[in-house]
Amino acid sequence: MQFKKDSQEFLEKKAFFDRLLTIYGRNATLEALKDNSIQIYRLHMTSSNKPAKVLTHIINYAANRGVEVLYHDKKSLSRISKNTKQDQGVALDIVMPYASGIDEFISLNSSYRIMALDGITNPQNLGMIIRSCAAGSIDAVLMPEKSNAQMSALVIKASAGTLFKIPIIKTKSLHSALITLKENNASLYILSADARRAYRDEKYDSKSVFILGNESSGVSLEVTELCDKSISIPMHRGVESLNVAVTAALLAFME
């Protein structure tokens, strides 16, 4: 019985930490602390930070909101921010109200449309993709922790706050997450100019995953090999492709 109790506590703790999003940088942290609609978990700072007005503001806002502040050495903070070159000695854990892991999302949804991101590196593209998905008929955005643009003030701004309104599924490996979705009988769709069916003509399965690739190189080979079906966006006047955020908007607003 004790084992079951401990297991439940573990699962609850894991579910909570799956909802955490860590942003970094002094300005991004300060802006998030100023926004009372954003739930904050912890503020992380290096103990070696030199005095600065922006740091004083950050500490004051954290104190006013009752946010716990933890101090680290530079190496420890870099493990938290995952970007030692740009964290400026500051990182902030934000609680995403609708974030989850892949297993939790599957257990709660019998049907879904997911937008999976494979190497979206432009923060503005990422923010606009999230915004379109939140406004349209997409149920969640699947994002790997690496190879994509990191969550930042630019992403939050480009998403116009919708980052906190749509489920974000975090995964360490997009490839593994997509395999899990396939095992859950989801169909994986990739965009291809050679596809036989246009995106508006396809009859989508109740569990559908649309995969968007890197702005320059597209979807990676290992992810492409997992895909079941391909769809196309008809082009005219010799135009070869669309911006990835525009593509996301088209897919998000399909009936």
N, C-alpha and C positions, 0 to 999 in steps of 0.2 A: 504493500500500500504506500509505503514511504517512497518507493521508486516511482510510482505513478504520480505522486504529488510533486516530486522533484522534476519529473519530465514535463508536467504541465507548466511549472514555473519556468523551466527552460524555454519551452515553446512560447510562452507569453513574453519573456524577455527578448527572445530572438525576433518575434513579431514587432516589438517596439523598436529595436535597433534597425530592423529593415526599413523603418519609416524615417530614419534619420538621414538628412542630407547635410554634408559638410561643405560650407563655402569658405573662401579664404580671401585675404587682402583687407587692408584697413578700411577703404571706402565702402566696399561691398558689405563688410561686417557692420559698419556704422549705419548704413542705410537699412539693413535688415533689423537692427535693434530699434531704429526709429519707428518701424512699421508695427504697430500693435496688433495687426491682424496675423502676423507671423508668430507662430509658437516657437520659442527658443528653448533648447535643452541645456547646452553648455557653451561657455566661451573659453577658448584656449589661447594662451599667449606665451611667448618665450620670456623667460626671466631676464634675458639679456637685452630686451628692448630698451633703447634710449628714450628719455622723456620726449614727448611730442604732443602737441595740442590735440590731434586726432585720437591718440591713444587715451588721453584724459577724457575726451567725450565718450569713447567706447566704454571705458570703465564706469563712468557716471551713468550712462544709459543702462548698462548691465545691472548696476546696483539698484537703480530705480525700478527695474523690472524683476528684481529678485533672482537674476540669472547667476548660476554658479560659475565662478572663474577658476580655471586650473592653469597653473604655470608649469612650463616644461623647458627643457634645454632645446636647442635648435634641432637636434637630430630627432628627438621625440615628437616635436611639433611637425616635422616634415613627414613623419609616418601618418600623422592625423590628416594633414592638409593634402598629402600626396603631390605637393608641388612646392618644393623647397625654394625654388627660384622666384616664385611670385607670391608666396603667402605673406610676406612682409612681417612675419612674426605673429600673425593673428589668424585664427580659424574659428568658425562658429558652427555649432550643430543646430540645424533647424529641424523641427518635427514636421514631416510631410503628412497631412491628415489622411491622404488616400494612398500612400506608398505601401508596397508589400513585396514579398518574395514571390517567385514564380509558383511554388507549390501552394502557397496561401491563396493566390489569385485564382488558380485553377479550382481549388476546393470550394470557392465562393461563387463561381460563375459557370453555369451550364452551357451558355453560349456567349460569344464575344467576338469583337473585332479589335485586333491589336496592331499598333504601328511599331515595328521593330526597327531600330536604328543601328546601322552597321558602319561606324566610322564617320559620323557627322562631326566635322571639326570646327565649323564656323559657329560661334556662339549665337549670332543673330539668326542664322538658319535654325538652330536648335530651338531657340525661343519661339520663333514663328511656327515651327512644326507643332510644338506643344500647344500653342494658341489655337491653331486650326483643329487639332485633334480634340481639344476641350470643347470647341464650339460645334464640331460636327458629330458624326455618329461613331467615333472611335471610343472604345471602352477603356483602353489603357495604352500607355507608351512603354515599350520594353527597351531598356537602356543598359548596355554594359558599363561597368565601372571604369574601364580603360578603353582607349582608342577613340572615344567620343570627346567632344568638347566638355570641359568640366563646368559644373553649375557655377555661375558667377553673376555679378550684378548685371552684366550685359544680357545674359540669358533670362534673368528674372524680368528685366525691363522689356526685352523683345517679346516675352510671353504675356506682357500686360497683366501680370498677376495670376494668369490661368495655370501657372505651374502648381498652384496649391488647390486646383479644382478638379484635376483629373488623376486617376491612379497612375503612379509611376512604378513600374516593376524594375527593380534593380537586380543585376546579375553580374557575377564575376566573369562568366563566359556566355556570350551570345549564342555560340554554337551549341553548348550544352542546354541552354534554355529552350532553344528551338527544337532540339531533340525531345525534350520533355513535353513540349506542346504537341509535337507530332504523335507522341505516345498517347496523348490525350485526344487523339483523332482530329487535331486541327490541320487545316490545309495552309500551306505556306505559298504565298504569291510573290513573284518577283516581276519587276517591270522589264520588258524587252521589246525592242523595235520589231523583232521577228515573230512576236506572239501572234497566234491566229485570231485571238479574240480581243476586241477593244475592251477597256476597263468598264465601260458602261453596259456592254452586252453580256458580260460574264454573270453567271448565276452563282453567287457566293455561298459557301457552306456556312452552317450556323457557327462554326468556329473557324475564323479566318485570321491569318496573320499577313500583313503587308510589310515587305522588307525594303527599306530605303538605304542606299549605299552612299559611300563617300562622294563628296562634291566633284572630285576629279576622276577617281578610279572606279567608282561604282561599288557594287556589292562584292565582297571578297569571294574567292573561288570556293573555299570550304563551306561558306553559307549557301552559295549558289547551288552546290551539289545536293543540298538538303531539300531544295524547293520542289514542290509538286507541280505547280502550275505557273504559267507566265501570262501576263496581260500587257497590252500596249496602250499608249495614249496617242491617238492619231495626230500626226503633225502635218502642217501645210507650209507652202512657200519655202521649202528647203530647210526649215528649222529642224535641227537634229535632236535637241533635248530641252528640258525645262529646268529651272532652278529647283533644287530638291524640296524647298519649302513650298513652292507652287504645286509640285507633284503631290505633296502631302495634303494640301488643301483640296485638290481634286478628289483624292481618295477618301478624305474625311467626310465629304458631303455627298457621297453616293447614297442612293436610296437602298 
